[in-house]
Amino acid sequence: MKILVRSDSVILEGYVNAIERMSRPLNSRMGRFKEKICKGAFKRALERNDDIRLLLNHDWGRELGSTKKGNLTLTEDAIGLKVRAEVTDAEVIKDARAGNLSGWSFGFMDIDVDQGEEDGIVTRAVKDLDLFEVSVINRKKRPAYEGTLVTVRAEDVQYNGEELITEPEIREDSTQPQAGDIDYGEYEKIIAEMKGEK
């Protein structure tokens, strides 16, 4: 997760979910399962819903913005559901400064799912879904998808044998640049290479 802390806001960028990557084992009333979001599912969901909310820890009482309000941008690319958010909430800014933001999560309802089994655990391949919200997660919660680029551990995602992103990167910004002035240099180069771009 890229975190740019300004005096009165914080800009968060990263990936809510890496497509075609299994979640950690999850629990439900029906038992344990793992799931992945298939390529194209987020794209279709974004086309259907132009007002996806930005929440803190899936709490509908802690709305931080939305795509309609303009402080949340979501796109699906070759890696997954990419996010950019500008948040002015005091608690989130404080958590960002303290290094207490641990990643992203999302709330959805599946529409089309292929179900299987692997090593005695039910697997779900979500081919289509309705997306309602994405959540900034602090250390009070644990994201379901540990293999995303925002909650990644060293062994989860590597590119050319090097860690892609391992921990949230926090920068203080006292000069108040505009969004276009943020330099994500090396990570953008790596992502472009993964997409086959020059």
KOLVO-946877 format. One record per residue: x, y, z of N, C-alpha, C in turn; residue number from 1; residue in three letters. Coordinates in nm, 3 decimals. Layout:
N
X; Y; Z; X; Y; Z; X; Y; Z; NUM; ALA
...
# end
This chain:
198
0.085; -0.117; 0.000; 0.000; 0.000; 0.000; 0.089; 0.124; 0.000; 1; MET
0.064; 0.214; -0.090; 0.133; 0.341; -0.092; 0.052; 0.439; -0.008; 2; LYS
0.116; 0.500; 0.090; 0.049; 0.593; 0.180; 0.122; 0.726; 0.176; 3; ILE
0.053; 0.831; 0.132; 0.110; 0.964; 0.130; 0.034; 1.049; 0.230; 4; LEU
0.100; 1.087; 0.339; 0.035; 1.162; 0.446; 0.056; 1.311; 0.424; 5; VAL
-0.054; 1.383; 0.412; -0.051; 1.528; 0.403; -0.094; 1.585; 0.538; 6; ARG
-0.095; 1.716; 0.550; -0.130; 1.776; 0.679; -0.275; 1.750; 0.716; 7; SER
-0.364; 1.743; 0.616; -0.507; 1.728; 0.645; -0.572; 1.611; 0.572; 8; ASP
-0.493; 1.524; 0.512; -0.550; 1.409; 0.440; -0.442; 1.304; 0.419; 9; SER
-0.486; 1.188; 0.371; -0.393; 1.082; 0.337; -0.438; 1.021; 0.204; 10; VAL
-0.341; 0.999; 0.116; -0.369; 0.935; -0.013; -0.322; 0.791; -0.003; 11; ILE
-0.413; 0.699; -0.037; -0.386; 0.555; -0.029; -0.397; 0.496; -0.168; 12; LEU
-0.297; 0.420; -0.208; -0.301; 0.352; -0.338; -0.255; 0.209; -0.323; 13; GLU
-0.306; 0.123; -0.405; -0.264; -0.017; -0.402; -0.365; -0.105; -0.474; 14; GLY
-0.374; -0.229; -0.432; -0.466; -0.324; -0.490; -0.554; -0.383; -0.380; 15; TYR
-0.685; -0.373; -0.400; -0.781; -0.431; -0.306; -0.774; -0.583; -0.314; 16; VAL
-0.757; -0.635; -0.435; -0.755; -0.780; -0.454; -0.679; -0.812; -0.582; 17; ASN
-0.595; -0.913; -0.576; -0.527; -0.963; -0.695; -0.614; -1.072; -0.756; 18; ALA
-0.656; -1.052; -0.879; -0.744; -1.150; -0.944; -0.671; -1.283; -0.964; 19; ILE
-0.750; -1.389; -0.971; -0.701; -1.525; -0.995; -0.606; -1.572; -0.884; 20; GLU
-0.621; -1.521; -0.764; -0.538; -1.563; -0.650; -0.630; -1.606; -0.537; 21; ARG
-0.606; -1.726; -0.483; -0.690; -1.780; -0.376; -0.673; -1.701; -0.246; 22; MET
-0.783; -1.687; -0.175; -0.781; -1.628; -0.042; -0.719; -1.727; 0.056; 23; SER
-0.695; -1.681; 0.177; -0.662; -1.775; 0.285; -0.789; -1.853; 0.317; 24; ARG
-0.782; -1.965; 0.391; -0.905; -2.038; 0.430; -0.995; -1.948; 0.516; 25; PRO
-1.122; -1.943; 0.479; -1.220; -1.861; 0.547; -1.326; -1.950; 0.611; 26; LEU
-1.392; -1.898; 0.712; -1.499; -1.973; 0.779; -1.634; -1.915; 0.745; 27; ASN
-1.733; -2.002; 0.732; -1.871; -1.959; 0.711; -1.962; -2.058; 0.785; 28; SER
-2.092; -2.030; 0.782; -2.187; -2.123; 0.842; -2.183; -2.260; 0.774; 29; ARG
-2.139; -2.262; 0.649; -2.134; -2.386; 0.571; -2.001; -2.459; 0.587; 30; MET
-1.906; -2.401; 0.661; -1.775; -2.463; 0.678; -1.663; -2.379; 0.618; 31; GLY
-1.543; -2.435; 0.617; -1.427; -2.363; 0.566; -1.423; -2.366; 0.413; 32; ARG
-1.372; -2.257; 0.356; -1.361; -2.249; 0.211; -1.251; -2.151; 0.174; 33; PHE
-1.206; -2.158; 0.049; -1.115; -2.060; -0.010; -1.180; -2.012; -0.138; 34; LYS
-1.151; -1.887; -0.176; -1.210; -1.837; -0.300; -1.114; -1.744; -0.372; 35; GLU
-1.140; -1.731; -0.501; -1.066; -1.635; -0.582; -1.165; -1.558; -0.667; 36; LYS
-1.127; -1.436; -0.703; -1.207; -1.354; -0.793; -1.147; -1.368; -0.932; 37; ILE
-1.230; -1.406; -1.027; -1.182; -1.430; -1.163; -1.166; -1.300; -1.241; 38; CYS
-1.081; -1.306; -1.340; -1.057; -1.193; -1.429; -1.189; -1.144; -1.489; 39; LYS
-1.210; -1.014; -1.488; -1.328; -0.954; -1.548; -1.443; -0.932; -1.451; 40; GLY
-1.442; -1.000; -1.336; -1.553; -0.988; -1.241; -1.562; -0.847; -1.184; 41; ALA
-1.448; -0.791; -1.146; -1.450; -0.654; -1.092; -1.488; -0.553; -1.200; 42; PHE
-1.439; -0.574; -1.321; -1.471; -0.482; -1.431; -1.622; -0.474; -1.453; 43; LYS
-1.687; -0.590; -1.456; -1.832; -0.593; -1.475; -1.904; -0.527; -1.356; 44; ARG
-1.854; -0.554; -1.236; -1.916; -0.495; -1.116; -1.906; -0.343; -1.118; 45; ALA
-1.791; -0.290; -1.161; -1.772; -0.145; -1.167; -1.860; -0.081; -1.273; 46; LEU
-1.886; -0.153; -1.382; -1.974; -0.101; -1.486; -2.118; -0.093; -1.438; 47; GLU
-2.157; -0.184; -1.347; -2.294; -0.186; -1.297; -2.320; -0.088; -1.183; 48; ARG
-2.218; -0.055; -1.105; -2.236; 0.027; -0.985; -2.142; 0.147; -0.988; 49; ASN
-2.198; 0.266; -0.998; -2.114; 0.387; -1.003; -2.104; 0.455; -0.867; 50; ASP
-2.154; 0.390; -0.762; -2.148; 0.449; -0.628; -2.101; 0.345; -0.526; 51; ASP
-1.975; 0.306; -0.538; -1.915; 0.212; -0.444; -1.859; 0.291; -0.327; 52; ILE
-1.889; 0.247; -0.207; -1.852; 0.321; -0.087; -1.713; 0.283; -0.039; 53; ARG
-1.650; 0.377; 0.028; -1.521; 0.357; 0.094; -1.547; 0.358; 0.244; 54; LEU
-1.517; 0.247; 0.311; -1.545; 0.232; 0.453; -1.417; 0.204; 0.531; 55; LEU
-1.427; 0.217; 0.662; -1.321; 0.174; 0.752; -1.366; 0.043; 0.814; 56; LEU
-1.290; -0.064; 0.791; -1.315; -0.196; 0.852; -1.456; -0.249; 0.825; 57; ASN
-1.511; -0.227; 0.706; -1.645; -0.274; 0.668; -1.757; -0.216; 0.754; 58; HIS
-1.732; -0.106; 0.821; -1.831; -0.045; 0.909; -1.908; 0.062; 0.832; 59; ASP
-2.037; 0.034; 0.804; -2.118; 0.129; 0.728; -2.141; 0.258; 0.804; 60; TRP
-2.114; 0.258; 0.934; -2.121; 0.381; 1.013; -1.993; 0.464; 1.004; 61; GLY
-1.892; 0.412; 0.931; -1.763; 0.482; 0.917; -1.731; 0.500; 0.769; 62; ARG
-1.823; 0.563; 0.698; -1.802; 0.589; 0.555; -1.699; 0.700; 0.537; 63; GLU
-1.600; 0.672; 0.451; -1.489; 0.765; 0.428; -1.500; 0.835; 0.293; 64; LEU
-1.596; 0.793; 0.211; -1.613; 0.851; 0.078; -1.676; 0.751; -0.015; 65; GLY
-1.668; 0.777; -0.146; -1.726; 0.687; -0.245; -1.677; 0.725; -0.384; 66; SER
-1.704; 0.637; -0.478; -1.669; 0.669; -0.617; -1.752; 0.787; -0.666; 67; THR
-1.877; 0.795; -0.622; -1.963; 0.906; -0.665; -1.916; 1.039; -0.605; 68; LYS
-1.865; 1.036; -0.482; -1.817; 1.158; -0.419; -1.683; 1.202; -0.478; 69; LYS
-1.615; 1.112; -0.548; -1.494; 1.148; -0.621; -1.362; 1.128; -0.549; 70; GLY
-1.365; 1.081; -0.425; -1.238; 1.060; -0.355; -1.194; 0.914; -0.358; 71; ASN
-1.266; 0.830; -0.433; -1.233; 0.688; -0.450; -1.236; 0.654; -0.598; 72; LEU
-1.124; 0.599; -0.647; -1.116; 0.554; -0.786; -1.081; 0.406; -0.787; 73; THR
-1.159; 0.327; -0.861; -1.137; 0.183; -0.871; -1.132; 0.142; -1.018; 74; LEU
-1.036; 0.058; -1.053; -1.026; 0.001; -1.187; -0.974; -0.142; -1.176; 75; THR
-1.016; -0.227; -1.269; -0.955; -0.359; -1.278; -0.851; -0.357; -1.388; 76; GLU
-0.729; -0.398; -1.356; -0.625; -0.412; -1.457; -0.577; -0.557; -1.459; 77; ASP
-0.465; -0.582; -1.522; -0.417; -0.720; -1.537; -0.377; -0.783; -1.404; 78; ALA
-0.358; -0.701; -1.301; -0.318; -0.754; -1.170; -0.439; -0.775; -1.080; 79; ILE
-0.530; -0.679; -1.079; -0.645; -0.692; -0.992; -0.723; -0.563; -0.980; 80; GLY
-0.793; -0.548; -0.867; -0.874; -0.429; -0.843; -0.784; -0.321; -0.783; 81; LEU
-0.753; -0.223; -0.866; -0.662; -0.115; -0.827; -0.743; -0.002; -0.764; 82; LYS
-0.687; 0.057; -0.658; -0.758; 0.159; -0.583; -0.671; 0.281; -0.561; 83; VAL
-0.736; 0.398; -0.562; -0.675; 0.523; -0.517; -0.782; 0.595; -0.437; 84; ARG
-0.746; 0.636; -0.316; -0.842; 0.705; -0.230; -0.773; 0.820; -0.159; 85; ALA
-0.846; 0.931; -0.145; -0.798; 1.042; -0.064; -0.894; 1.055; 0.054; 86; GLU
-0.840; 1.040; 0.174; -0.921; 1.033; 0.295; -0.885; 1.148; 0.388; 87; VAL
-0.988; 1.215; 0.441; -0.966; 1.327; 0.533; -1.006; 1.291; 0.676; 88; THR
-1.046; 1.169; 0.700; -1.088; 1.123; 0.832; -0.970; 1.124; 0.930; 89; ASP
-0.989; 1.188; 1.047; -0.880; 1.206; 1.144; -0.825; 1.073; 1.195; 90; ALA
-0.913; 0.974; 1.218; -0.866; 0.844; 1.269; -0.778; 0.773; 1.167; 91; GLU
-0.818; 0.779; 1.040; -0.740; 0.714; 0.935; -0.606; 0.783; 0.918; 92; VAL
-0.605; 0.917; 0.924; -0.478; 0.990; 0.914; -0.385; 0.951; 1.030; 93; ILE
-0.441; 0.943; 1.150; -0.362; 0.904; 1.267; -0.308; 0.762; 1.251; 94; LYS
-0.394; 0.668; 1.206; -0.350; 0.530; 1.184; -0.242; 0.524; 1.076; 95; ASP
-0.256; 0.606; 0.971; -0.156; 0.608; 0.864; -0.021; 0.653; 0.918; 96; ALA
-0.020; 0.758; 0.997; 0.106; 0.808; 1.055; 0.170; 0.705; 1.148; 97; ARG
0.086; 0.628; 1.219; 0.137; 0.531; 1.316; 0.171; 0.396; 1.253; 98; ALA
0.146; 0.382; 1.121; 0.172; 0.255; 1.055; 0.070; 0.148; 1.089; 99; GLY
-0.053; 0.189; 1.123; -0.156; 0.094; 1.165; -0.255; 0.056; 1.057; 100; ASN
-0.234; 0.101; 0.934; -0.319; 0.057; 0.824; -0.257; -0.068; 0.763; 101; LEU
-0.334; -0.177; 0.761; -0.275; -0.305; 0.721; -0.317; -0.351; 0.582; 102; SER
-0.412; -0.284; 0.518; -0.449; -0.326; 0.384; -0.590; -0.288; 0.346; 103; GLY
-0.645; -0.366; 0.254; -0.777; -0.341; 0.197; -0.862; -0.467; 0.207; 104; TRP
-0.991; -0.448; 0.199; -1.085; -0.559; 0.186; -1.203; -0.507; 0.105; 105; SER
-1.301; -0.593; 0.079; -1.414; -0.549; -0.002; -1.538; -0.629; 0.034; 106; PHE
-1.654; -0.564; 0.016; -1.782; -0.627; 0.043; -1.857; -0.649; -0.087; 107; GLY
-1.902; -0.771; -0.108; -1.967; -0.804; -0.235; -2.070; -0.915; -0.216; 108; PHE
-2.152; -0.934; -0.320; -2.241; -1.049; -0.328; -2.212; -1.119; -0.459; 109; MET
-2.187; -1.250; -0.452; -2.154; -1.321; -0.575; -2.278; -1.343; -0.661; 110; ASP
-2.255; -1.346; -0.793; -2.361; -1.368; -0.890; -2.341; -1.501; -0.961; 111; ILE
-2.216; -1.531; -0.996; -2.183; -1.653; -1.071; -2.056; -1.713; -1.012; 112; ASP
-2.067; -1.836; -0.962; -1.955; -1.900; -0.891; -1.941; -2.045; -0.938; 113; VAL
-1.816; -2.085; -0.965; -1.784; -2.226; -0.987; -1.729; -2.281; -0.855; 114; ASP
-1.788; -2.389; -0.807; -1.746; -2.445; -0.678; -1.673; -2.577; -0.701; 115; GLN
-1.568; -2.600; -0.623; -1.492; -2.724; -0.631; -1.440; -2.763; -0.494; 116; GLY
-1.334; -2.844; -0.495; -1.273; -2.885; -0.369; -1.125; -2.908; -0.390; 117; GLU
-1.046; -2.870; -0.290; -0.901; -2.887; -0.295; -0.851; -2.920; -0.155; 118; GLU
-0.788; -3.036; -0.141; -0.735; -3.079; -0.011; -0.841; -3.077; 0.098; 119; ASP
-0.963; -3.116; 0.063; -1.071; -3.124; 0.161; -1.136; -2.991; 0.194; 120; GLY
-1.097; -2.884; 0.126; -1.155; -2.752; 0.149; -1.232; -2.710; 0.024; 121; ILE
-1.352; -2.660; 0.043; -1.432; -2.610; -0.068; -1.361; -2.491; -0.130; 122; VAL
-1.359; -2.486; -0.263; -1.303; -2.372; -0.335; -1.413; -2.305; -0.416; 123; THR
-1.403; -2.175; -0.427; -1.501; -2.097; -0.502; -1.428; -2.005; -0.599; 124; ARG
-1.464; -2.014; -0.727; -1.412; -1.922; -0.828; -1.525; -1.827; -0.864; 125; ALA
-1.513; -1.703; -0.818; -1.619; -1.604; -0.837; -1.601; -1.541; -0.975; 126; VAL
-1.692; -1.575; -1.067; -1.682; -1.526; -1.205; -1.755; -1.394; -1.226; 127; LYS
-1.853; -1.365; -1.140; -1.923; -1.237; -1.149; -1.974; -1.202; -1.009; 128; ASP
-1.982; -1.070; -0.983; -2.020; -1.026; -0.848; -2.076; -0.885; -0.853; 129; LEU
-2.149; -0.849; -0.748; -2.188; -0.711; -0.725; -2.100; -0.658; -0.614; 130; ASP
-2.031; -0.547; -0.640; -1.940; -0.485; -0.545; -2.009; -0.367; -0.479; 131; LEU
-2.014; -0.367; -0.345; -2.082; -0.261; -0.272; -1.986; -0.164; -0.205; 132; PHE
-1.875; -0.216; -0.155; -1.783; -0.130; -0.081; -1.643; -0.187; -0.082; 133; GLU
-1.546; -0.098; -0.065; -1.409; -0.138; -0.036; -1.374; -0.073; 0.098; 134; VAL
-1.295; -0.143; 0.178; -1.264; -0.096; 0.312; -1.114; -0.082; 0.332; 135; SER
-1.077; 0.028; 0.394; -0.943; 0.043; 0.448; -0.941; -0.036; 0.578; 136; VAL
-0.843; -0.123; 0.595; -0.837; -0.209; 0.712; -0.722; -0.163; 0.802; 137; ILE
-0.754; -0.143; 0.930; -0.648; -0.114; 1.025; -0.617; -0.240; 1.105; 138; ASN
-0.532; -0.231; 1.203; -0.485; -0.350; 1.273; -0.591; -0.418; 1.358; 139; ARG
-0.712; -0.362; 1.363; -0.822; -0.426; 1.436; -0.884; -0.541; 1.357; 140; LYS
-0.862; -0.543; 1.225; -0.920; -0.646; 1.138; -0.810; -0.717; 1.061; 141; LYS
-0.846; -0.830; 0.998; -0.753; -0.905; 0.916; -0.815; -0.927; 0.778; 142; ARG
-0.752; -0.879; 0.672; -0.808; -0.900; 0.538; -0.815; -1.047; 0.502; 143; PRO
-0.916; -1.084; 0.423; -0.933; -1.223; 0.382; -0.829; -1.265; 0.279; 144; ALA
-0.786; -1.170; 0.194; -0.694; -1.201; 0.086; -0.556; -1.150; 0.123; 145; TYR
-0.469; -1.240; 0.168; -0.336; -1.199; 0.209; -0.241; -1.185; 0.090; 146; GLU
-0.277; -1.236; -0.025; -0.188; -1.232; -0.140; -0.204; -1.110; -0.227; 147; GLY
-0.278; -1.010; -0.182; -0.291; -0.889; -0.262; -0.167; -0.803; -0.244; 148; THR
-0.153; -0.704; -0.328; -0.035; -0.619; -0.321; -0.042; -0.518; -0.208; 149; LEU
-0.147; -0.522; -0.129; -0.155; -0.429; -0.017; -0.132; -0.496; 0.117; 150; VAL
-0.141; -0.628; 0.123; -0.120; -0.697; 0.250; -0.017; -0.807; 0.233; 151; THR
0.068; -0.790; 0.137; 0.157; -0.897; 0.093; 0.267; -0.926; 0.195; 152; VAL
0.305; -1.052; 0.206; 0.423; -1.091; 0.281; 0.531; -1.130; 0.180; 153; ARG
0.653; -1.135; 0.223; 0.765; -1.152; 0.132; 0.749; -1.275; 0.044; 154; ALA
0.695; -1.385; 0.097; 0.687; -1.507; 0.019; 0.565; -1.510; -0.074; 155; GLU
0.475; -1.413; -0.063; 0.351; -1.420; -0.139; 0.364; -1.373; -0.283; 156; ASP
0.426; -1.259; -0.305; 0.434; -1.203; -0.439; 0.577; -1.163; -0.469; 157; VAL
0.633; -1.222; -0.571; 0.767; -1.184; -0.615; 0.764; -1.164; -0.765; 158; GLN
0.855; -1.081; -0.812; 0.868; -1.058; -0.955; 1.016; -1.059; -0.988; 159; TYR
1.056; -1.143; -1.082; 1.197; -1.160; -1.116; 1.281; -1.189; -0.992; 160; ASN
1.223; -1.266; -0.898; 1.295; -1.307; -0.779; 1.307; -1.201; -0.672; 161; GLY
1.244; -1.084; -0.692; 1.250; -0.978; -0.593; 1.112; -0.952; -0.536; 162; GLU
1.108; -0.912; -0.408; 0.981; -0.879; -0.346; 0.920; -0.761; -0.419; 163; GLU
0.790; -0.771; -0.448; 0.724; -0.662; -0.518; 0.687; -0.550; -0.420; 164; LEU
0.606; -0.581; -0.322; 0.573; -0.488; -0.215; 0.556; -0.572; -0.090; 165; ILE
0.621; -0.537; 0.018; 0.613; -0.620; 0.137; 0.543; -0.553; 0.253; 166; THR
0.555; -0.426; 0.268; 0.495; -0.355; 0.379; 0.438; -0.223; 0.328; 167; GLU
0.338; -0.168; 0.398; 0.292; -0.036; 0.359; 0.407; 0.064; 0.360; 168; PRO
0.414; 0.147; 0.259; 0.518; 0.249; 0.249; 0.455; 0.383; 0.281; 169; GLU
0.502; 0.448; 0.388; 0.443; 0.571; 0.436; 0.536; 0.688; 0.409; 170; ILE
0.482; 0.795; 0.350; 0.559; 0.917; 0.326; 0.484; 1.034; 0.386; 171; ARG
0.554; 1.120; 0.458; 0.497; 1.248; 0.502; 0.515; 1.346; 0.388; 172; GLU
0.415; 1.428; 0.366; 0.422; 1.525; 0.258; 0.382; 1.661; 0.310; 173; ASP
0.477; 1.746; 0.327; 0.449; 1.881; 0.378; 0.435; 1.982; 0.264; 174; SER
0.468; 1.941; 0.142; 0.462; 2.036; 0.031; 0.326; 2.037; -0.038; 175; THR
0.238; 1.944; -0.001; 0.103; 1.937; -0.057; 0.100; 1.928; -0.209; 176; GLN
0.170; 1.828; -0.271; 0.163; 1.819; -0.416; 0.025; 1.772; -0.461; 177; PRO
-0.005; 1.795; -0.585; -0.127; 1.742; -0.643; -0.107; 1.594; -0.672; 178; GLN
-0.219; 1.523; -0.693; -0.212; 1.378; -0.713; -0.117; 1.339; -0.826; 179; ALA
-0.113; 1.419; -0.931; -0.028; 1.386; -1.044; 0.120; 1.400; -1.016; 180; GLY
0.155; 1.464; -0.902; 0.295; 1.484; -0.868; 0.355; 1.368; -0.788; 181; ASP
0.273; 1.271; -0.749; 0.322; 1.160; -0.667; 0.407; 1.069; -0.754; 182; ILE
0.525; 1.035; -0.706; 0.617; 0.951; -0.783; 0.617; 0.810; -0.728; 183; ASP
0.564; 0.718; -0.807; 0.562; 0.578; -0.766; 0.662; 0.497; -0.849; 184; TYR
0.746; 0.565; -0.922; 0.854; 0.514; -1.004; 0.870; 0.366; -1.021; 185; GLY
0.946; 0.306; -0.930; 0.988; 0.168; -0.948; 0.872; 0.071; -0.951; 186; GLU
0.772; 0.092; -0.866; 0.658; 0.001; -0.864; 0.578; 0.008; -0.993; 187; TYR
0.561; 0.129; -1.047; 0.489; 0.143; -1.173; 0.565; 0.072; -1.285; 188; GLU
0.699; 0.079; -1.282; 0.780; 0.011; -1.382; 0.762; -0.141; -1.372; 189; LYS
0.764; -0.193; -1.250; 0.746; -0.337; -1.229; 0.609; -0.381; -1.277; 190; ILE
0.505; -0.304; -1.240; 0.369; -0.340; -1.280; 0.355; -0.334; -1.432; 191; ILE
0.416; -0.232; -1.494; 0.409; -0.221; -1.640; 0.475; -0.343; -1.706; 192; ALA
0.588; -0.389; -1.649; 0.654; -0.506; -1.703; 0.566; -0.631; -1.687; 193; GLU
0.496; -0.640; -1.574; 0.407; -0.754; -1.552; 0.292; -0.754; -1.652; 194; MET
0.250; -0.636; -1.694; 0.141; -0.625; -1.792; 0.193; -0.641; -1.935; 195; LYS
0.325; -0.648; -1.952; 0.382; -0.660; -2.085; 0.393; -0.528; -2.157; 196; GLY
0.389; -0.419; -2.081; 0.405; -0.286; -2.141; 0.550; -0.244; -2.135; 197; GLU
0.588; -0.147; -2.216; 0.725; -0.096; -2.215; 0.733; 0.031; -2.136; 198; LYS
# end
